[in-house]
Amino acid sequence: MRLNKYYNEIINLKDLYIKKCEENENLVKQWNSRYSDQHKCIQAAIDIALIERESLYKNIETLIKDQDRFSLENLLNYTPHI
């Protein structure tokens, strides 16, 4: 009885393993074809640009909100770069 239980569990694990291998294969095919045509390349460039723009806006917003840079001590210690 216990042997049959373990045997069935092994069969289930084998089926799950095969299913995950097939899913992995499909993901690898998707990954390898991510730049397969011009439209996909352009969309990837647009996505990267949007992420970079968002990061730039956050940096600008942080600089604008940073009031410590205008403190008297910071202004007195400022040295221009030549």
Sequence and secondary structure as in RCSB ss.txt:
>XXXX:A:sequence
MRLNKYYNEIINLKDLYIKKCEENENLVKQWNSRYSDQHKCIQAAIDIALIERESLYKNIETLIKDQDRFSLENL
LNYTPHI
>XXXX:A:secstr
 HHHHHHHHHHHHHHHHHHHHHHHHHHHHHHHTTTSSHHHHHHHHHHHHHHHHHHHHHHHHHHHH GGGGSHHHH
HH     
